[in-house]
Amino acid sequence: MTAFESAFPHQSPNNPSHWVYVHPDQLNPEKLIEAIPENERNAVGFLFIESSHRWKTLPFHKKRIIFEMSAMRHTALELTRKDYSVCYIITDHPFEASLKSVLAGGKAPVNGIITDVNALPPSTTAIQLHAMLPASIDERNALQKTASGDTEHPNHDDNQVRLHLYPNAFFLADEEEYTPKISPGYRMEFFYRDMRKKYNILIEADGQPTGGDWNYDKDNRKSLPKKISLPTFPKINSDAITQEIINSVAQKYADHFGSAENFTMAVTRQDATRLADHFFEQGLPDFGPYEDAMAKGEAYVFHSGLSTYMNVGLIEPLDLCKRAEQAWYDGHAPLNSVEGFIRQIIGWREFVRVYYEAMMPDVRKANALSFKRGLPAVYWTASSWMACMDDIVGSVQELGWSHHIPRLMVLSNFSNLTESDPYQLYLWFWYGYSDAHDWVVLPNVLGMSTFADGGVLASKPYVSGGNYINKMSNYCNSCRYKIKEKTGPEACPFNYLYWNFVDNHRDVFNENGRVSFMVNMFDKRKPEDKQAIKDSAKTFIDALPRWNQISKKD
């Protein structure tokens, strides 16, 4: 018997007629209960479906698989301790297949761990199954199709199992209000100000922003001083249940991305809250000034690392924003740190979600710059002789995480500059990062970081030369390439790749006044310098080892 089976109570506390389906990214049962009609909230049971098929569509990071499996199991056990009935199905089939079996076969969920849905007893009374729509469109479509097929399989008499769907309540922005606004020119800043006002966060009595400005990003671009003490990121010890999952994943998903070793993530709401407590105490005060800073061997710097837990429902985004706001009023953290943190959550996180709703599914095919090359092999090998790329990819392999600047200004930047297919980068981010669900990773990669959507989400391509990386990190000090060399085999590849990109895509730069001067700067160069840039870029790009094309399995 496994540790999970040993911890699971075998006697049902009740026999509910209402069951709530808990999707893997909705691990907040209280929010799920709030969605169903008030007169149906008493004596509900909870239905979990742990589907290994979920992890076979892409080679998802081993730690992400461990995290979500363990978080689901611990959430289920927490419900049993509160005397709820919990039906926990473990299957190799897609989650919707189990739901279809319950609906079509008139099966009654029962308290316990179930490995064969067909072994569930037939319902003897009418059973109502409640489910909240998933955030990602493929899973949402699967659930909606399952619900629409419910009426195709009527059961005998009144012994029916009916599925009721509810809008996703894990976000703060009104989808119907904001998705029609998504178009070129509608930027996150406009949205963010609306959200601040709507939730009364850092807003004064007269309706003006606290401190007089909406955005303190200009104060949040400092590189790390040579001598600065960084917070030690807390590590959560694995219990017997998590350890069993670690061992299983290491074997069953041996060919997947990343490492299963040294798993220290939170898998319960209590431990995720402990991580939040640590961030607000030790990270938030210096988060703002060094928000964009990078350092070798430091994946988190002053960042919270809480996105993984927010994106599965273990932590509430609004709660984090309120805690950050209180830190300002208590004098614990400066305004630029507090505002910067809040902007990431109710600004950017919410904005990319409404973008996703507005742009899907066509945006998956977006490739405005027509890049077709496979993703460079360094994204798997962490071996390129570029200190920044190797360290950051190594961090993703080990942790399944890095903060937003390595994602944007190194990993995505390099993909763009080497003319790599943005769809391939999107898939890599999706399975490589523990917080990367389709609804969040797609806008960030195909909209923001690669400009694949042609400028709907971002006003310009986020590309840079080596000088930016040198300014914001200590990578260049230990790199075999020379940051001061601009062309040739010894030069930092970002240097000539950037100017080659500017020349090749000058129309994109000329359309944006903020960066159009870069084209003028290139054009003022001597002919021999321009040729050296083009030659260096071509030599590097053509010789760059590429990985086989990634494809998502159904």
PyMOL commands that set and color helices and strands:
alter all, ss='L'
color gray80, all
select helices_A, chain A and resi 3-7+29-35+38-40+52-55+62-81+95-104+117-119+137-148+150-152+175-181+188-198+217-219+240-252+269-287+307-310+317-329+335-359+362-365+378-381+387-399+404-417+422-432+438-449+466-472+475-478+493-504+506-510+517-523+527-543
alter helices_A, ss='H'
color red, helices_A
select strands_A, chain A and resi 18-22+44-51+85-91+112-114+127-132+161-166
alter strands_A, ss='S'
color yellow, strands_A
deselect
rebuild
show_as cartoon
